[in-house]
Each structure stands twice: as C-alpha cells, then as structure tokens.
C-alpha cells in the first residue's frame, strides 16, 4: 500500500494558490520535500496531517482519506513541527509520560523507558528539558512522536539549527526508523542532507512539484559537469552552444556543460568579451543545490503570505 497519496491536492488562500494541483505518491521511504520559503511545503504538510483542509483534490495516508477519515489518519501518523514541542519545565521522562497517557498506551512507564533508551536519553531522563541541548530536545521530540508506533512520521526541518554532530545523530535515528518500516516525510533546507539521506526528493515551487526523483536521478539530468564562476560586479549574460545557465547564488553563477573542461576556457573568453570581471572559475560534479537552483530559480517569499495564511486559518477556527 502507498503510504502517502495526493491527487490534485490544492489549497487557496483568497486568490492565491499556496498548493496548486499537487500529485504525489510516497512509499515506505525517506522522502524529502524541498523548496524556497513560501513555496507550499508547510501548507502541504498541514493538509497531509489533517491540520488544514484542502480546497480541492484528495489525499490519503495509509489508505485513509484525510478529509473523510481524519481520526484514522491521525492514528497512523506523527508530526514533529519545526518549533520546539517539548515542555521545558518538565523532565524528559515526564514529557514522554504525558504523550503515552494521551495515547492510552498500556504500561506507559515501560514504553517511556524503551523510548528513552532508543533515543539515548536514559541518563538524562530525570533532568528538566530546558537543560537539554538542541540535539537532545530534538531526540526527545522524536521519542514523543514514536509513542504510539506510527506508520508515517512527518518531520519539519528536523535538524535546523543543530551542529554537525547533532545533525548526524538525528539522521542515524531517522534512518533506523525507516529500516524498521516507517515512512519518513520531511522538509529541509539542507541540500547536503537531502542528497545523502533521502531515497527520493520532490522540489516544490509556487505550489507545484517541479522536480521529482532520487537525488542521483535529478543530478544526472544536469548533464555531466558544472562550471561555477565568481564575478566582481554585475553579470552580463553570454550564450555558448552546449552551455546551460543553472542559477545564481550571490556573485557565483553556475553553468552546466557536457564537457566542462572544454567549455571552461570558451566560457572565460565569452564572459570577458561581454564585459564581465571574472574573479574565479571552477569545475565540479553537479550537486542537489544545482538541481534546486535550476528548478526554482531565485525566489522571494510573497510579502505577507504567512501572515495571510495565519489570519485565514484563525478565521476558520472561529
């Protein structure tokens, strides 16, 4: 059975499409949804987790329709939001006990002990959560999400703000959960993590999925090599046969070519003739960052978009 299925899933806020006819099928895998701010990532997750009703289209989780069977959907999922979801004034153990009792778990103390062990928090179980490091709090949030043994877990920026060691630790636990048969659906801005850990990724832009596949498949579509050019001042566009402009990050500009070693001197000459001041040039294999830039370009979040979503959601609740 497909774990997550979306069919023309759409969400409008006024005249603005936050998610526009999104189609997606996620199996028992680690799936990453990538996109710039305001692209529709969070709105998609909120609809899939039944926290926000879609305007049109359908979605199902573990075979249960999110609109018609929200209670059944919630029984088989967990959602770990980006913001801290633990009570800092309770101990790690107390935080977990609350979740275990809310879910009506038999022998909740035994379950809590098990999860503390899995997340390597047993030694700090009786310490207040506010004394935990960022990585420890994130592991405690994962433990909370696992109390009722969900089939699907949604993670919103699971390693945001953590140091490298803590990020690797979190990913070890996420990978272990997937190995046990759990579907992981996550959002992230860390392209290196998505490239390394996700089985497949979807890139969303203006509410639409514009690229979908494994990181290796998506990088292969960019041809063989990437030429990165760092300029002083503004960029005057150039055109060369077999060269494709990928995107820009600050004063660095990326191009793809079938044979980068041959194209590099030709590009340097063309840039100079067009009046560009070249500071540095380099040749490398394509990365997921290149795929992302080519797929979404340089975008800014629509002004007032998040505030408008919040106001409309608040209005619906009342």
C-alpha positions in Angstrom: 0.0 0.0 0.0 1.2 3.5 -0.8 1.9 5.4 2.4 1.0 8.9 1.2 -1.0 9.7 -1.9 -2.0 13.2 -3.1 -4.2 13.7 -6.2 -4.6 17.2 -7.5 -4.2 18.5 -3.9 -4.9 22.2 -3.9 -5.1 24.9 -1.3 -6.1 28.5 -1.9 -5.9 31.5 0.4 -8.2 34.1 -1.2 -7.0 34.3 -4.8 -3.6 32.9 -4.0 -2.7 29.2 -4.7 -0.5 28.0 -1.9 -0.5 24.5 -3.3 -1.7 24.0 -6.9 -2.8 20.6 -8.1 -0.1 18.6 -6.3 0.3 15.0 -7.3 2.5 12.8 -5.1 2.9 9.1 -4.2 5.3 8.2 -1.3 6.1 4.6 -0.4 7.9 3.3 2.7 10.9 5.5 2.1 12.7 8.7 3.3 11.1 11.4 1.2 12.3 15.0 1.2 10.1 17.9 0.2 12.3 20.8 -0.8 11.5 24.4 -1.8 12.1 28.0 -1.0 10.1 29.9 1.6 6.5 30.4 0.6 6.7 27.6 -2.0 3.9 25.5 -0.3 6.0 23.0 1.8 4.3 23.7 5.1 0.9 24.0 3.6 1.3 20.6 2.0 2.4 19.0 5.3 -0.5 20.6 7.2 -3.0 19.2 4.7 -1.5 15.7 4.8 -1.6 15.7 8.6 -5.3 16.9 8.6 -4.4 20.2 10.3 -5.6 22.2 7.3 -8.4 21.3 5.0 -7.7 21.3 1.2 -9.7 23.5 -1.2 -9.9 20.8 -3.8 -8.3 17.4 -4.6 -7.8 14.4 -2.3 -5.1 12.9 -0.1 -4.8 9.7 1.8 -2.4 8.4 4.4 -2.1 4.6 4.8 -5.3 4.2 2.7 -7.3 6.7 4.8 -8.8 9.8 3.3 -7.6 12.9 5.1 -11.0 14.7 4.7 -13.4 11.8 5.3 -11.3 9.8 7.9 -9.1 12.3 9.8 -9.2 10.3 13.0 -7.9 7.2 11.3 -5.2 9.2 9.6 -4.1 10.7 13.0 -3.9 7.2 14.5 -1.2 6.1 11.9 0.9 9.3 11.8 3.0 11.6 13.9 4.1 15.2 13.2 7.2 16.8 14.6 7.0 20.6 13.8 9.9 22.9 13.4 9.2 24.7 16.7 10.2 23.0 20.0 7.3 20.7 21.0 8.5 19.7 24.5 7.7 21.4 27.8 11.0 22.8 29.1 9.8 22.8 32.7 9.2 19.1 32.7 11.8 16.3 32.7 12.3 14.2 29.6 10.6 11.3 31.3 7.6 13.5 32.3 7.2 14.8 28.7 7.1 11.3 27.4 4.7 10.1 30.0 2.2 12.8 29.0 2.2 11.6 25.4 2.0 7.9 26.4 -1.1 8.6 28.6 -2.7 10.8 26.0 -2.5 7.9 23.5 -3.7 5.4 26.1 -0.6 3.3 25.9 -0.7 0.2 28.1 2.1 0.1 30.7 3.1 3.7 29.8 6.2 3.7 32.1 7.7 0.7 30.3 7.1 2.3 26.9 8.7 5.5 28.1 11.8 3.6 29.4 12.0 1.9 26.0 11.9 5.1 24.0 14.4 6.9 26.3 16.8 4.0 25.7 16.3 4.1 21.9 16.9 7.9 21.8 19.9 7.6 24.2 18.3 9.8 26.8 18.1 7.4 29.8 21.0 9.1 31.7 19.2 12.5 31.4 15.6 11.2 31.8 15.1 13.0 35.2 16.6 16.3 34.1 14.4 19.2 33.0 14.1 19.5 29.2 15.3 23.1 29.4 18.7 21.8 30.4 18.9 19.7 27.2 21.0 20.6 24.2 19.2 21.3 20.9 20.0 17.8 19.6 18.7 16.2 22.8 15.5 18.1 22.6 15.1 17.0 19.0 15.6 13.4 20.1 13.0 13.8 22.8 10.6 15.2 20.2 11.2 12.1 18.1 10.6 9.9 21.1 7.2 11.7 21.7 6.3 11.1 18.1 7.0 7.3 18.4 4.9 6.7 21.5 2.0 5.2 19.5 4.2 3.4 16.9 3.0 5.4 13.8 3.4 4.1 10.3 4.2 7.5 8.9 6.1 10.4 10.5 6.2 14.0 9.2 9.3 16.0 10.2 9.5 19.7 9.5 13.2 20.8 9.3 14.3 18.1 11.8 17.9 19.3 12.1 17.5 23.0 11.8 19.9 24.9 14.0 21.8 21.9 15.2 25.6 21.4 15.0 27.1 18.9 12.6 27.4 16.2 15.3 23.8 16.6 16.5 22.6 16.5 12.9 24.3 13.3 12.2 22.9 11.8 15.4 19.4 12.7 14.4 19.8 11.2 11.0 21.1 8.0 12.4 17.8 7.7 14.3 15.7 8.7 11.3 17.5 6.1 9.1 16.9 3.4 11.8 13.2 4.2 11.9 12.9 3.8 8.1 14.8 0.5 8.3 12.1 -0.8 10.6 9.5 0.0 8.0 8.4 3.6 8.9 7.7 6.1 6.1 9.6 9.4 6.7 8.2 12.6 5.1 10.4 15.6 5.8 11.1 19.1 4.8 14.6 20.6 4.9 16.7 23.4 3.6 19.9 21.4 3.9 20.5 20.1 0.4 23.5 18.0 1.5 21.3 16.1 4.0 18.6 15.5 1.4 21.2 14.3 -1.1 22.8 11.9 1.4 19.8 10.5 3.3 16.7 10.8 1.2 15.6 8.0 -1.1 13.7 10.5 -3.2 13.1 14.2 -3.2 10.4 16.5 -4.6 11.1 20.1 -5.3 8.1 22.4 -5.0 7.9 25.9 -6.4 4.8 28.2 -6.4 2.7 25.3 -5.1 3.7 22.8 -7.8 6.1 19.9 -7.8 8.7 20.9 -10.5 11.2 18.0 -10.0 10.8 14.5 -8.5 13.2 11.6 -8.3 16.2 10.2 -6.4 19.0 12.7 -5.8 21.2 10.8 -8.3 18.5 10.9 -11.0 17.9 14.6 -10.6 21.6 15.4 -10.7 22.1 13.3 -13.8 19.6 15.5 -15.6 22.0 18.4 -15.3 24.4 16.7 -17.7 28.0 15.9 -16.6 29.8 18.8 -15.1 29.1 22.2 -13.5 31.2 25.3 -14.1 31.0 27.8 -11.2 32.0 31.4 -12.0 32.5 34.1 -9.3 32.3 37.6 -10.7 33.1 41.1 -9.4 30.1 43.3 -10.1 27.1 42.5 -12.2 26.7 39.7 -14.7 26.3 40.4 -18.4 24.7 37.3 -20.0 26.5 35.2 -22.5 25.4 32.3 -24.8 27.5 29.4 -25.9 26.5 26.2 -27.7 26.1 23.3 -25.2 26.2 25.6 -22.2 23.2 26.0 -19.9 22.8 28.6 -17.2 21.7 26.9 -14.0 21.4 29.6 -11.4 22.9 32.3 -9.2 23.9 32.4 -5.5 25.3 35.8 -4.6 28.1 36.6 -7.0 28.6 33.0 -8.0 27.0 31.8 -11.3 26.6 28.1 -12.3 26.5 26.6 -15.8 26.3 23.0 -17.0 28.1 21.5 -19.9 28.5 18.1 -21.4 32.3 18.6 -21.4 33.2 21.1 -18.8 37.0 21.0 -19.4 36.5 22.1 -23.0 33.7 24.6 -22.2 35.5 26.3 -19.4 38.1 28.3 -21.5 35.4 29.2 -24.0 33.2 30.5 -21.3 36.0 32.5 -19.8 36.6 34.2 -23.1 32.9 34.9 -23.7 32.5 36.4 -20.3 35.5 38.7 -20.8 34.2 39.8 -24.2 30.8 40.6 -22.6 32.5 42.9 -20.1 32.3 40.6 -17.1 35.0 40.8 -14.5 35.8 37.1 -13.6 37.2 36.6 -10.1 37.4 32.8 -10.1 36.2 29.7 -12.1 36.0 26.1 -11.1 34.8 22.7 -12.4 32.9 20.1 -10.4 30.2 17.4 -10.5 26.6 18.6 -10.2 25.0 18.8 -6.7 21.4 18.9 -5.5 21.9 22.6 -4.9 22.3 23.0 -8.7 19.2 21.0 -9.3 17.3 23.2 -6.8 18.5 26.4 -8.4 17.7 25.3 -11.9 14.2 24.1 -10.7 13.1 27.2 -8.7 15.5 30.0 -9.7 15.9 32.9 -7.3 12.7 33.4 -5.4 11.5 35.5 -2.5 8.6 34.7 -0.3 5.5 36.7 -1.2 5.1 39.6 1.2 2.6 39.0 3.9 1.9 35.4 2.7 2.5 33.7 6.1 0.5 36.4 7.9 -2.4 36.0 5.5 -2.4 32.2 6.0 -2.4 32.6 9.7 -5.3 35.1 9.7 -7.4 32.9 7.4 -6.8 29.8 9.5 -7.7 31.7 12.6 -10.9 32.9 11.0 -11.9 29.3 10.1 -11.4 28.2 13.7 -13.9 30.8 14.9 
